[in-house]
Amino acid sequence: MKALAKKLAALALSAALLTAPAGAVTADGQSETWFDGVWALINSFGLKAEDNPYILQNYINKYLTEHPEELYDVLNDILSLMDTHSMYLSAEEYSQGFSSVEGFVGIGVGMEQTANGVRIAEVMRYSAAEEAGLQIGDIIVEVDGVSVLDTPLADVAEKLRGQEGTTVSITVQRQGRGVTVTCTRRKINETYVSNKTLAEGIEYIKVTAMGSENDWKAFEEIWNGLPGKGAKAVVLDLRGNGGGVIDVAIQMANAMVPNADVYLAGVHWREDMGGLTRHYSTGSQIRMDKIVVLVDGGTASAAELLAGSLKETSSATLVGTKTYGKGQGQFHLELVNGDKLVITTLDLELPKSGTYEGKGIQPDVTVENEQVTVNAAALKPLDTKTPLYFGDSSEGVYAMTERLHLLGLLGGAQQAFDGDVLDAVAAFRQTYEMAPAQYASPEMLDALDGAMRSLDGQTYVLDSQLQLALEMCRLAIK
């Protein structure tokens, strides 16, 4: 009976797949698998199937509904023999694993676990979090007045979730300063693109996922607005981006490649679905002095395609660590019981190196982020009563830049108050809601010293990759 059930389950796969386009359902490189053969025999010789080719499908769908637990194991066994990306998922599993495709109710932040607590890694465009002023880099310290400093990321995420229309109070630590905001939970509009100005002429664009056409529209809006902001260089952050819609990645690449008729990427389908489709640039009207793309081991699939395309067309420099290595694409098919079949249907190819499946993409410049522990007593004393000006060179400037470096605003401590230091001072003043100024005022220096006392003893990761990207952009502009 068990063997019969397994055969029926395998037939259920064939029947369920036949409700989708034919090109999406056959294992790559195989014709006439045994369950395809069984289906063909029944369809050809079955008496009741002569005038009703869907009769077996109806029986299989009934079996699927009555025996989902049997189907689940058998289908995943079969799919695992095809490739590492194809799978059968329950509706709940799919919702959890592919939230960037389905959307969800929340405040609109992406988070990561760090040694110092849960850090906001992304603020989604048009979200409640963006409206409330939450920022990338904020450490979440309280949710609804309760400390979450020692709480795992999954539990913090659970506290932030809730019914649409309800509110949540969030306190974050931002460069040593506590900031509390209130967010109203709502349906996230599946937009995973955000931006901010890092320094004069340098724009930072974060793309966390490519969940829908909304992400392309948000990116296009940001990109087309760069000339109006005086941007001359861009840092594109694809770290932790697991991919998504391939067309979105190709549209983004097309916007960023300045010349026309450049081979951007290839999508290799089955031969009966068209074989290799090559995509070429139309020529961007917006040219940057420099584009730096940040990547890491979490950069995968369509995000790797975008990063690799920009690298191999010589349109950008990749900085970070080697990418994940997922160079295949899948169809996501809904079955009769609401579950999903994720099945590999295509290979992704870069213009020079071809497929990167299982290999990943090596960045042009490999750099790891730096872990630091703040020891306030070991820092050089900072005179908070004497202002520091552009062009100064002194121990006071060194003491100030030592602190700015620990906050991730500067590549390292130095004695000269140059343009890079001025940008770091401006960024700190903005965080502490101080009026813009072209010098380090006593008020600013006092707040900076207070930030170090607040962070004393804490260990966290400095974003050395972003700092290097920023330096590369500054040099290109100069």
VENVENZI-V587927 format. One record per pair of residues at least 4 apart in sequence whose C-alpha atoms are under 8 Angstrom apart, sorted by the first residue. I is the first residue (numbers start at 1). J is the second residue. Records with the same first field share a line. If there is no record, write none. Layout:
BEGIN
I: J + J
END
This chain:
BEGIN
1: 5
2: 6
3: 7
4: 8
5: 9 + 70
6: 10 + 70 + 71 + 74
7: 11
8: 12 + 60 + 63
9: 13 + 60 + 63 + 64 + 70 + 71 + 74 + 75
10: 14 + 35 + 71 + 74 + 75
11: 15 + 35 + 38 + 39 + 60
12: 16 + 57 + 60 + 61 + 63 + 64 + 71
13: 17 + 75
14: 18 + 35 + 36 + 39
15: 19 + 56 + 57 + 60 + 61
16: 20 + 57 + 61 + 335 + 336
17: 22 + 24 + 25
18: 22 + 25
20: 24 + 25 + 333
21: 25
22: 26
23: 270 + 272 + 273 + 345
24: 331 + 343 + 345
25: 343
26: 30 + 31
27: 31 + 82
28: 82 + 270 + 345
32: 36 + 37
33: 37
34: 38
35: 39
36: 40
37: 41
38: 42
39: 43
40: 44
41: 45 + 46
42: 46 + 49
43: 49 + 50 + 53
44: 49 + 50
45: 49 + 50
46: 50
48: 52 + 55
49: 53 + 54 + 55 + 56
54: 58
55: 59
56: 60
57: 61
58: 62
59: 63
60: 64
61: 65 + 336
62: 66
63: 67
64: 68 + 71 + 337
65: 337
67: 71
68: 72
69: 73
70: 74
71: 75
72: 76 + 88 + 89
73: 77
74: 78
75: 79 + 87 + 88
76: 80 + 87 + 88
77: 81
78: 82
79: 83 + 86 + 87 + 88 + 343
80: 84 + 85 + 86 + 87
82: 86
83: 344
85: 328 + 330 + 342 + 343 + 344
86: 330 + 341 + 342 + 343 + 344
87: 341 + 342 + 343
88: 339 + 340 + 341 + 342
89: 93 + 94 + 339 + 340 + 341 + 342
90: 94 + 338 + 339 + 340
91: 95 + 338 + 339 + 340
92: 96
93: 97
94: 98 + 99 + 339 + 340
95: 99 + 102
98: 102
99: 103 + 104
100: 190 + 209 + 210 + 211 + 244
101: 190 + 211 + 212 + 244
102: 190
103: 187 + 188 + 189 + 190
104: 187 + 188
105: 161 + 162 + 163 + 164 + 185 + 186 + 187 + 188
106: 160 + 161 + 162 + 164 + 185 + 186 + 187 + 188
107: 127 + 128 + 129 + 160 + 161 + 183 + 184 + 185 + 186 + 188
108: 123 + 124 + 125 + 127 + 128 + 129 + 130 + 188
109: 120 + 121 + 122 + 123 + 124 + 129
110: 120 + 121 + 122 + 123 + 124
111: 118 + 119 + 120 + 121 + 122 + 153
112: 118 + 119 + 120 + 121 + 153
113: 117 + 118 + 119 + 152 + 153
114: 118 + 119 + 460 + 461
115: 459 + 460 + 461
116: 139 + 149 + 458 + 459 + 460
117: 139 + 140 + 141 + 148 + 149 + 150 + 151
118: 139 + 140 + 141 + 149 + 152 + 153 + 156
119: 136 + 137 + 138 + 139 + 140
120: 135 + 136 + 137 + 138 + 139 + 140
121: 136 + 137
122: 135 + 136 + 194 + 206 + 208
123: 127 + 129 + 130 + 134 + 135 + 136 + 192 + 194
124: 129 + 130 + 191 + 192 + 193 + 194
125: 130 + 191 + 192 + 193 + 194 + 218
126: 130 + 131 + 189 + 191
127: 131 + 188 + 189
128: 132 + 183 + 184 + 185 + 186
129: 133 + 134 + 183
130: 134 + 135
132: 181 + 182 + 183
133: 181
134: 138 + 181
137: 174
138: 172 + 173 + 174 + 175
139: 172 + 173 + 174
140: 148 + 149 + 170 + 171 + 172 + 173
141: 147 + 148 + 149 + 170 + 171 + 172 + 173
142: 146 + 147 + 148 + 149 + 170 + 171 + 172
143: 147 + 148 + 156 + 159 + 160 + 168 + 169 + 170 + 171
144: 168 + 169 + 170
145: 169 + 170 + 171
148: 156
151: 155 + 156
152: 156
153: 157
154: 158
155: 159
156: 160
157: 161
158: 162
160: 168
161: 185
162: 166 + 185
163: 185 + 186
164: 184 + 185 + 186 + 187
165: 184 + 185 + 186
166: 184 + 185
167: 182 + 183 + 184 + 185
168: 182 + 183 + 184 + 185
169: 180 + 181 + 182 + 183
170: 180 + 181 + 182 + 183
171: 178 + 179 + 180 + 181
172: 178 + 179 + 180
173: 177 + 178 + 179
174: 178 + 179 + 431
175: 407 + 431 + 451
176: 450 + 451 + 452 + 454 + 455
177: 432 + 451 + 454
189: 214
190: 211 + 212 + 214 + 215
191: 211 + 212 + 214 + 215 + 218
192: 207 + 208 + 209 + 210 + 211 + 215
193: 205 + 206 + 207 + 208 + 209 + 215 + 218 + 219
194: 205 + 206 + 207
195: 203 + 204 + 205 + 206 + 222
196: 203 + 204 + 205
197: 201 + 202 + 203 + 204
198: 202 + 203 + 204 + 427 + 470
199: 203 + 423 + 427
200: 230 + 231 + 423
201: 229 + 230 + 231 + 232 + 233 + 477
202: 231 + 232 + 233 + 234 + 235 + 470 + 473 + 474
203: 226 + 231 + 233 + 234 + 235
204: 234 + 235 + 236 + 237
205: 234 + 235 + 236 + 237
206: 236 + 237 + 238
207: 236 + 237 + 238 + 241
208: 238 + 239 + 240 + 241 + 242
209: 215 + 241 + 242 + 243 + 244 + 303
210: 215 + 216 + 243 + 244 + 245 + 246 + 248 + 249 + 302 + 303
211: 215 + 243 + 244 + 245
212: 216 + 244 + 245 + 248
213: 217 + 245 + 248
214: 218
215: 219 + 248
216: 220 + 248 + 251 + 252
217: 221
218: 222
219: 223 + 252
220: 224 + 252 + 255
221: 225
222: 226
223: 255
224: 286
225: 229
226: 230 + 231
227: 231 + 232 + 286
231: 288
232: 287 + 288 + 289 + 290 + 477
233: 288 + 289 + 290 + 291 + 473 + 476 + 477
234: 288 + 290 + 291 + 292 + 473
235: 291 + 292 + 293 + 294 + 469 + 470 + 473
236: 291 + 292 + 293 + 294
237: 293 + 294 + 295
238: 293 + 294 + 295 + 296 + 299 + 303 + 307
239: 294 + 295 + 296 + 297 + 298 + 299
240: 295 + 296 + 297 + 298 + 299 + 300
241: 298 + 299 + 300 + 303
242: 298 + 299 + 300 + 301 + 302 + 303
243: 299 + 300 + 301 + 302 + 303 + 304
244: 301 + 302 + 303
245: 249 + 302
246: 250 + 302 + 329
247: 251
248: 252
249: 253 + 302 + 303 + 305 + 306
250: 254 + 264 + 265 + 279 + 305 + 306
251: 255
252: 256 + 306
253: 257 + 264 + 306 + 309 + 310
254: 264 + 280 + 281 + 282 + 283 + 284
255: 283 + 284
256: 284 + 286 + 287 + 310 + 315
257: 262 + 281 + 283 + 284 + 310 + 313 + 315
258: 283 + 284 + 285 + 286 + 287 + 315
259: 281 + 282 + 283 + 284
260: 280 + 281 + 282 + 283 + 284
261: 280 + 281 + 282 + 283
262: 280 + 281 + 282 + 313
263: 278 + 279 + 280 + 281 + 313 + 351
264: 278 + 279 + 280 + 281 + 309 + 310 + 313 + 350 + 351
265: 278 + 279 + 280 + 305 + 309 + 348 + 349 + 350 + 351
266: 276 + 277 + 278 + 279 + 348 + 349 + 350 + 351
267: 276 + 277 + 278 + 346 + 347 + 348 + 349
268: 275 + 276 + 277 + 346 + 347 + 348 + 349
269: 273 + 274 + 275 + 276 + 277 + 345 + 346 + 347
270: 274 + 275 + 345 + 346
271: 275 + 276
289: 473 + 476 + 477
290: 316 + 472 + 473 + 476 + 477
291: 315 + 316 + 317 + 473
292: 316 + 317 + 318 + 319 + 469 + 472 + 473
293: 307 + 316 + 317 + 318 + 319 + 469
294: 318 + 319 + 320 + 465 + 466 + 469
295: 299 + 307 + 318 + 319 + 320 + 321 + 322 + 323 + 363
296: 320 + 321 + 322 + 323 + 324
297: 321 + 322 + 323 + 324
298: 323 + 324
299: 303 + 304 + 323 + 324
300: 304 + 323 + 324 + 325 + 326 + 327
301: 305 + 325 + 326 + 327 + 328 + 329
302: 306 + 327
303: 307
304: 308 + 323 + 324 + 325 + 326 + 327 + 360 + 361
305: 309 + 327 + 348 + 349 + 350
306: 310
307: 311 + 318
308: 312 + 350 + 361
309: 313 + 350 + 351
310: 314 + 315 + 316 + 317
311: 315 + 316 + 317 + 318
312: 350 + 351 + 352
313: 351
317: 363 + 364 + 365
318: 363 + 364 + 365
319: 363 + 364 + 365 + 366 + 367 + 465 + 469
320: 363 + 365 + 366 + 367 + 368 + 465
321: 362 + 363 + 366 + 367 + 368
322: 360 + 361 + 362 + 363 + 366
323: 360 + 361 + 362
324: 358 + 359 + 360 + 361
325: 356 + 357 + 358 + 359 + 360 + 361
326: 356 + 357 + 358 + 360
327: 347 + 348 + 349 + 355 + 356 + 357 + 358
328: 344 + 345 + 346 + 347 + 348 + 357
329: 344 + 345 + 346 + 347 + 348
330: 342 + 343 + 344 + 345 + 346
331: 341 + 342 + 343 + 344 + 345
332: 340 + 341 + 342 + 343
333: 340 + 341 + 342
334: 338 + 339 + 340 + 341
335: 339 + 340 + 341
347: 355
348: 354 + 355 + 356
349: 353 + 354 + 355 + 356
350: 354 + 355 + 356
356: 360 + 361
362: 366
367: 464 + 465
368: 464 + 465
369: 461 + 462 + 463 + 464 + 465
370: 461 + 462 + 463 + 464
371: 459 + 460 + 461 + 462
372: 406 + 459 + 460 + 461 + 462
373: 456 + 457 + 458 + 459 + 460
374: 406 + 452 + 455 + 456 + 457 + 458 + 459
375: 379 + 456 + 457
376: 452 + 453 + 456 + 457
379: 399 + 402 + 403
380: 398 + 399
381: 399
382: 396 + 399 + 400 + 445 + 449
383: 396 + 445
384: 442 + 443 + 445 + 446 + 449
385: 442 + 445 + 446
386: 441 + 442
387: 439 + 440 + 441 + 442 + 445
388: 392 + 396 + 397 + 439 + 440 + 441
389: 417 + 438 + 439 + 440
390: 417 + 418 + 419 + 422 + 438 + 439
391: 416 + 417 + 418
392: 397 + 416 + 417
393: 397 + 415 + 416 + 417
394: 398 + 415 + 416
395: 399 + 415
396: 400 + 415
397: 401 + 414 + 415 + 416 + 417
398: 402 + 413 + 414 + 415 + 416
399: 403 + 413
400: 404 + 413 + 445 + 448
401: 405 + 410 + 412 + 413 + 414 + 415 + 421
402: 406 + 412 + 413 + 414
403: 407 + 413 + 448 + 449 + 452
404: 408 + 409 + 410 + 413 + 424 + 425 + 448
405: 409 + 410 + 411 + 412 + 413
406: 410 + 462
407: 462
408: 462 + 463 + 464 + 467
409: 424 + 427 + 428 + 467
410: 420 + 421 + 424 + 467
411: 464 + 467 + 468
417: 421 + 422
418: 422
419: 423
420: 424
421: 425
422: 426 + 438 + 439
423: 427
424: 428
425: 429 + 439 + 440
426: 430 + 436 + 437 + 438
427: 431
428: 432
429: 433 + 434 + 435 + 436 + 444
430: 434 + 435 + 436
434: 444
440: 444 + 445
441: 445
442: 446
443: 447
444: 448
445: 449
446: 450
447: 451
448: 452
449: 453
450: 454
451: 455
452: 456
463: 467
464: 468
465: 469
466: 470
467: 471
468: 472
469: 473
470: 474
471: 475
472: 476
473: 477
474: 478
END
